[in-house]
Amino acid sequence: MNHIVTVQDAVTAFADFMEPTKAELDAIEQEMPVILADVDLLDAQIITLDRTPTELDERRIRRARRRALAARVTLVNRTASASQPGGAA
């Protein structure tokens, strides 16, 4: 009798107990501004892949990069202040 383990793994990989927990969903929600800013940066960079970037393209990439960095700073500051006892930074 041959057991097909890969099929069993594929079937059970999406079982109900594999759903994300509330803590994981909260972490994703907290990181969503960073994820969206990174997607915007990637979009701006993808636009210039098949052509020479224009001045407008360069400005779009710079703005997207600044937004991505600002979103990361905000996330780091929020998590750092949440982890400090008494809210001190």
C-alpha positions in Angstrom: 0.0 0.0 0.0 1.5 3.3 -1.1 0.8 6.3 1.1 0.6 9.7 -0.7 1.9 12.0 2.0 2.1 15.1 -0.1 -1.6 15.0 -0.9 -2.5 14.5 2.7 -0.2 17.5 3.7 -1.9 19.6 1.0 -5.3 18.7 2.2 -4.6 19.3 5.9 -2.5 22.5 5.3 -5.7 24.5 5.0 -7.6 23.1 7.9 -9.6 25.4 10.2 -7.0 25.3 12.9 -4.5 26.9 10.6 -6.3 30.3 10.5 -4.4 33.3 11.8 -4.9 34.1 15.4 -6.3 37.5 16.6 -2.7 38.5 17.7 -1.4 37.8 14.2 -4.2 39.7 12.5 -3.6 42.6 14.9 0.1 42.6 14.0 -0.7 42.6 10.3 -3.2 45.5 10.8 -0.4 47.4 12.6 2.0 46.8 9.8 -0.5 47.6 7.0 0.7 51.2 6.4 4.2 50.0 5.9 3.0 47.2 3.5 1.0 49.7 1.5 3.8 52.2 1.3 6.2 49.5 0.1 3.6 48.5 -2.6 3.5 52.1 -3.7 7.3 52.2 -3.9 7.4 49.0 -5.9 4.7 50.3 -8.3 6.7 53.5 -8.9 9.9 51.5 -9.5 8.1 49.0 -11.8 6.9 51.8 -14.0 10.4 52.7 -14.9 11.7 49.2 -15.6 11.2 49.3 -19.4 12.0 53.0 -20.0 14.4 55.7 -19.0 12.9 57.4 -15.9 11.6 60.9 -16.5 11.9 63.7 -13.9 8.3 62.9 -12.9 9.2 59.3 -12.4 12.2 60.2 -10.3 10.0 62.4 -8.1 7.4 59.7 -7.8 10.0 57.2 -6.6 11.5 59.7 -4.1 8.1 60.5 -2.7 7.2 56.8 -2.4 10.6 56.1 -0.8 10.0 58.9 1.8 6.5 57.6 2.5 7.8 54.1 3.0 10.6 55.3 5.4 8.1 57.5 7.3 5.7 54.5 7.7 8.5 52.4 9.0 9.6 55.1 11.5 6.0 55.5 12.7 5.7 51.7 13.2 9.0 51.5 15.0 8.2 54.4 17.3 4.7 53.0 18.0 6.1 49.6 18.9 9.0 51.0 20.9 6.6 53.2 23.0 4.2 50.3 23.5 7.0 48.1 24.8 8.4 50.7 27.3 6.9 50.4 30.8 4.9 53.5 31.5 5.0 54.6 27.8 8.4 56.3 28.2 10.4 56.4 25.0 
